Amino acid sequence: MDGRTLNVAFLRTASHPLEETLARQLLFMLKRLGRGREAEVVRIADPYVSRAAISAAAADGFTEDESGFAALLVDVCGAAETVSEKAGAIAARLGRVTPRLEEGESPEIASVVERVWWPAKLINSALPTFIAPIKPRWSTELFDVPAMLVPRDDVLGISREHVYYRSSGHRGEIVPARILWYVSEGTSGQQGKMVIGCSRLDEVLVDDPDTLFSRFEHLGVYGRAEVRATADASGKAMALRFSDTEIFPVQVTHSRLTVLAKGLGLRWVPPMSLSKTSSALFQAVYEEGTERRE
């Protein structure tokens, strides 16, 4: 750390089939590390960064100058104006200028902003939020919450992208969007009834279960039989491809969700399937889960 900057002296990846995946995960880990140390900038000073890492860095909002590659960490969950002001102040210290965001920004722009200025969240944009119920068995394998007793699959563990399957019936799913993950009630000894984190929804695909399984096997925890079981009467299943999952340090329980929703004039009903929720409730849950209450 140098003030509010996390400096990375070396970032190198060897040629390997998983090199791009590993480079993307390393960059996200560095951003999370910087956020944990209250950094506002992550700077990569290595003059010999691999081509895969440079490509991944560009997609994550890193820009190059004479001192290396740098990305902003805008740790604000709020209105576009508030996020813009914070990003502009950080950029000014780097001699840079950032775009001005407006209320009602399109889902596409808002999603890009939330990726490149991670962990920024634009609350008054048009980016929708969905709540997805997930059984403890699958949340353990996907997110290690509740914690596993054995290590996760290596490829699954280093990927920033994952896939979750459900029946093909549409419930207003659009991309890009955000997902809040709600662990449904588990069996005896398992934790449940809580929001454990959020992700960015990148793709919604409806197809034959075997086709979906063949394409996304490395990103999901369902076996072929489980994917087939999600198919409905149409014979189709749905795959939700999502990325950059943030696991909340504070799990937002059913009772807290009820209180938060009531404070917003809403009624909390545990979701039986993927369902849309308000940006106001997302903000309340996110701030609770990341301990950003005043």
C-alpha positions as CSV (number, residue, x, y, z in Angstrom):
1,M,0.0,0.0,0.0
2,D,1.1,3.5,-0.9
3,G,-1.5,5.8,0.6
4,R,-4.8,4.7,-0.9
5,T,-3.1,2.8,-3.8
6,L,-2.4,-0.9,-3.8
7,N,0.8,-1.4,-5.9
8,V,1.4,-4.7,-7.6
9,A,5.0,-5.1,-8.5
10,F,4.6,-8.4,-10.5
11,L,1.7,-9.9,-12.4
12,R,2.7,-12.7,-14.7
13,T,0.9,-15.7,-16.0
14,A,2.4,-18.7,-17.9
15,S,1.0,-20.1,-21.1
16,H,-1.7,-22.6,-20.2
17,P,-5.2,-23.5,-21.3
18,L,-6.5,-21.7,-18.2
19,E,-4.2,-18.7,-18.4
20,E,-7.0,-16.2,-19.3
21,T,-9.3,-17.6,-16.6
22,L,-6.5,-17.3,-14.1
23,A,-5.5,-13.8,-15.1
24,R,-9.1,-12.6,-14.7
25,Q,-9.4,-14.2,-11.3
26,L,-6.1,-12.7,-10.2
27,L,-7.2,-9.2,-11.2
28,F,-10.5,-9.7,-9.3
29,M,-8.6,-11.0,-6.2
30,L,-6.4,-7.9,-6.4
31,K,-9.4,-5.6,-6.5
32,R,-10.9,-7.4,-3.5
33,L,-7.6,-7.2,-1.6
34,G,-7.5,-3.4,-2.4
35,R,-11.0,-2.9,-1.2
36,G,-10.3,-4.8,2.0
37,R,-7.4,-2.4,2.6
38,E,-9.5,0.7,1.8
39,A,-7.5,1.4,-1.4
40,E,-9.0,3.6,-4.1
41,V,-6.6,2.5,-6.9
42,V,-5.0,-0.7,-7.9
43,R,-1.8,-0.1,-9.9
44,I,0.2,-2.8,-11.7
45,A,3.7,-1.7,-12.2
46,D,5.2,-4.8,-13.8
47,P,6.6,-3.8,-17.2
48,Y,6.4,-7.5,-18.4
49,V,2.7,-8.2,-17.8
50,S,1.6,-11.1,-20.0
51,R,-0.6,-10.6,-23.0
52,A,-3.5,-12.5,-21.4
53,A,-3.3,-10.4,-18.2
54,I,-3.2,-7.1,-20.3
55,S,-6.3,-8.2,-22.2
56,A,-8.1,-9.1,-18.9
57,A,-7.0,-5.9,-17.3
58,A,-8.5,-3.8,-20.1
59,A,-11.9,-5.5,-19.7
60,D,-11.7,-4.7,-15.9
61,G,-11.2,-1.0,-16.4
62,F,-7.4,-0.9,-16.1
63,T,-5.9,1.9,-18.2
64,E,-2.2,2.3,-19.1
65,D,0.1,5.3,-18.4
66,E,3.8,5.7,-18.0
67,S,3.8,4.0,-14.5
68,G,1.8,1.0,-15.6
69,F,-1.9,-0.1,-15.5
70,A,-4.3,1.4,-13.0
71,A,-8.0,0.8,-12.1
72,L,-10.3,2.8,-9.8
73,L,-12.0,1.2,-6.8
74,V,-15.1,3.2,-6.3
75,D,-16.6,1.8,-3.1
76,V,-20.0,3.5,-3.3
77,C,-23.5,2.0,-3.4
78,G,-25.7,5.0,-4.4
79,A,-27.0,7.4,-7.0
80,A,-25.2,8.0,-10.2
81,E,-24.2,11.5,-9.1
82,T,-22.6,10.2,-5.9
83,V,-20.7,7.4,-7.7
84,S,-19.6,9.9,-10.4
85,E,-18.3,12.4,-7.8
86,K,-16.3,9.7,-6.0
87,A,-14.8,8.3,-9.2
88,G,-14.0,11.8,-10.4
89,A,-12.2,12.6,-7.2
90,I,-10.1,9.4,-7.4
91,A,-9.3,9.9,-11.1
92,A,-8.3,13.6,-10.5
93,R,-5.5,12.4,-8.2
94,L,-4.2,10.3,-11.1
95,G,-4.5,13.2,-13.6
96,R,-7.4,11.5,-15.3
97,V,-11.0,12.5,-16.2
98,T,-14.0,10.2,-15.8
99,P,-17.4,10.3,-17.6
100,R,-20.3,11.9,-15.8
101,L,-23.1,9.5,-15.0
102,E,-26.8,10.5,-15.1
103,E,-29.9,9.1,-13.3
104,G,-31.6,6.3,-15.3
105,E,-28.4,5.1,-17.1
106,S,-29.2,2.1,-19.4
107,P,-28.6,-1.4,-18.0
108,E,-25.7,-1.8,-20.5
109,I,-23.9,1.3,-19.3
110,A,-24.6,0.7,-15.6
111,S,-23.3,-2.9,-15.8
112,V,-20.1,-1.8,-17.5
113,V,-19.6,0.9,-14.8
114,E,-20.2,-1.6,-12.0
115,R,-17.5,-3.9,-13.6
116,V,-14.8,-1.3,-14.3
117,W,-15.3,0.7,-11.1
118,W,-16.1,-2.3,-9.0
119,P,-17.4,-2.4,-6.3
120,A,-19.5,0.6,-7.3
121,K,-23.3,0.1,-7.5
122,L,-25.6,2.4,-9.4
123,I,-28.9,2.4,-7.6
124,N,-30.9,4.9,-9.7
125,S,-30.0,3.3,-13.0
126,A,-32.2,1.1,-15.2
127,L,-30.1,-2.0,-14.3
128,P,-32.6,-4.5,-12.8
129,T,-32.1,-6.7,-9.8
130,F,-33.4,-10.3,-9.3
131,I,-33.4,-12.5,-6.3
132,A,-32.6,-16.2,-6.9
133,P,-33.4,-18.9,-4.4
134,I,-30.7,-21.6,-4.1
135,K,-30.6,-24.7,-1.9
136,P,-27.8,-24.9,0.7
137,R,-26.3,-27.9,-1.1
138,W,-25.7,-26.0,-4.3
139,S,-24.7,-22.7,-2.6
140,T,-22.0,-24.7,-0.8
141,E,-20.6,-26.1,-4.0
142,L,-20.9,-22.8,-6.0
143,F,-20.0,-20.2,-3.3
144,D,-18.6,-22.3,-0.4
145,V,-21.5,-20.9,1.8
146,P,-22.2,-22.7,4.0
147,A,-18.5,-23.7,4.0
148,M,-17.5,-27.0,2.5
149,L,-15.6,-29.8,4.3
150,V,-13.7,-30.6,1.1
151,P,-12.1,-28.3,-1.5
152,R,-14.1,-27.2,-4.5
153,D,-13.2,-28.3,-8.0
154,D,-10.1,-26.4,-9.1
155,V,-11.5,-25.0,-12.4
156,L,-14.8,-24.0,-10.7
157,G,-12.9,-22.3,-7.9
158,I,-10.6,-20.1,-10.0
159,S,-13.3,-19.0,-12.4
160,R,-15.1,-15.6,-12.1
161,E,-18.0,-17.0,-14.1
162,H,-20.5,-19.6,-13.0
163,V,-23.8,-21.0,-14.2
164,Y,-27.0,-21.9,-12.4
165,Y,-29.8,-23.9,-13.9
166,R,-33.6,-23.6,-13.6
167,S,-36.7,-24.3,-15.5
168,S,-37.2,-22.5,-18.8
169,G,-40.2,-20.5,-17.9
170,H,-39.3,-16.8,-18.2
171,R,-40.0,-14.5,-15.2
172,G,-38.9,-11.2,-16.8
173,E,-35.2,-12.1,-16.9
174,I,-33.1,-9.7,-18.9
175,V,-29.4,-9.1,-19.2
176,P,-27.4,-7.4,-18.0
177,A,-28.8,-7.4,-14.4
178,R,-27.8,-8.1,-10.8
179,I,-28.7,-11.2,-8.8
180,L,-29.1,-11.5,-5.0
181,W,-28.6,-15.1,-3.9
182,Y,-31.1,-16.2,-1.3
183,V,-30.2,-19.5,0.4
184,S,-33.6,-21.3,0.9
185,E,-34.3,-23.3,4.0
186,G,-32.1,-26.3,4.3
187,T,-32.4,-29.7,5.9
188,S,-31.4,-30.4,9.5
189,G,-28.0,-28.9,10.3
190,Q,-27.9,-26.7,7.2
191,Q,-28.1,-22.9,7.2
192,G,-30.9,-21.2,5.3
193,K,-33.2,-18.3,4.8
194,M,-30.6,-15.7,4.1
195,V,-29.1,-13.6,1.4
196,I,-25.4,-14.4,1.1
197,G,-24.2,-12.3,-1.8
198,C,-24.7,-10.8,-5.2
199,S,-23.5,-11.3,-8.8
200,R,-23.7,-9.7,-12.2
201,L,-26.1,-11.6,-14.6
202,D,-24.4,-11.8,-18.0
203,E,-26.5,-14.3,-20.0
204,V,-29.8,-16.1,-19.9
205,L,-30.0,-19.1,-22.3
206,V,-32.9,-21.5,-22.9
207,D,-32.0,-24.7,-24.7
208,D,-32.0,-28.5,-24.5
209,P,-30.6,-29.6,-21.1
210,D,-27.8,-31.8,-22.7
211,T,-26.8,-28.8,-24.9
212,L,-26.6,-26.5,-21.9
213,F,-24.7,-29.1,-19.8
214,S,-22.1,-29.6,-22.6
215,R,-21.5,-25.9,-22.9
216,F,-21.4,-25.0,-19.2
217,E,-20.3,-28.1,-17.4
218,H,-17.1,-26.5,-16.2
219,L,-18.9,-23.5,-14.8
220,G,-21.7,-25.2,-12.9
221,V,-22.2,-27.7,-10.1
222,Y,-25.1,-29.7,-11.5
223,G,-24.5,-33.0,-13.1
224,R,-26.2,-34.0,-16.4
225,A,-29.1,-35.6,-14.5
226,E,-29.7,-32.5,-12.4
227,V,-29.7,-30.3,-15.5
228,R,-32.2,-32.6,-17.2
229,A,-34.4,-32.5,-14.1
230,T,-34.8,-28.7,-14.3
231,A,-36.5,-29.1,-17.7
232,D,-40.2,-28.3,-17.8
233,A,-42.9,-29.6,-20.1
234,S,-41.3,-27.9,-23.1
235,G,-38.3,-30.1,-22.6
236,K,-36.1,-27.0,-22.3
237,A,-34.0,-25.7,-19.3
238,M,-32.6,-22.3,-18.6
239,A,-28.9,-21.5,-17.8
240,L,-28.1,-18.3,-15.9
241,R,-24.5,-17.3,-16.5
242,F,-23.2,-14.9,-13.9
243,S,-19.9,-13.4,-12.7
244,D,-18.0,-11.5,-10.1
245,T,-19.9,-12.8,-7.1
246,E,-19.5,-10.9,-3.9
247,I,-20.1,-13.0,-0.8
248,F,-21.3,-10.7,1.9
249,P,-19.4,-10.7,5.2
250,V,-22.7,-10.4,7.0
251,Q,-25.5,-12.8,5.9
252,V,-28.8,-11.0,5.7
253,T,-31.3,-13.2,7.4
254,H,-35.0,-13.6,6.8
255,S,-35.9,-11.6,9.8
256,R,-33.6,-8.7,8.7
257,L,-35.0,-8.8,5.2
258,T,-38.5,-8.5,6.6
259,V,-37.4,-5.4,8.6
260,L,-35.5,-3.8,5.7
261,A,-38.4,-4.3,3.3
262,K,-40.9,-2.9,5.9
263,G,-38.7,0.2,6.3
264,L,-39.1,0.8,2.5
265,G,-42.9,0.2,2.5
266,L,-42.4,-3.2,1.0
267,R,-43.4,-6.7,2.0
268,W,-40.7,-9.4,2.1
269,V,-41.8,-12.8,0.7
270,P,-39.2,-15.5,0.3
271,P,-38.8,-16.2,-3.4
272,M,-39.9,-19.6,-4.7
273,S,-38.2,-18.9,-8.0
274,L,-36.2,-16.2,-9.7
275,S,-38.0,-12.9,-9.1
276,K,-37.4,-9.2,-9.7
277,T,-36.9,-6.8,-6.7
278,S,-36.5,-3.1,-6.3
279,S,-33.3,-1.2,-6.4
280,A,-34.1,0.3,-3.0
281,L,-34.3,-3.1,-1.4
282,F,-31.1,-4.2,-3.2
283,Q,-29.3,-1.1,-1.8
284,A,-30.6,-1.9,1.7
285,V,-29.6,-5.5,1.5
286,Y,-26.2,-4.7,0.0
287,E,-25.3,-2.1,2.6
288,E,-26.4,-4.5,5.4
289,G,-24.5,-7.4,3.9
290,T,-21.3,-5.4,3.4
291,E,-21.6,-3.5,6.7
292,R,-22.1,-0.1,5.2
293,R,-24.7,1.1,7.6
294,E,-24.2,4.6,9.0
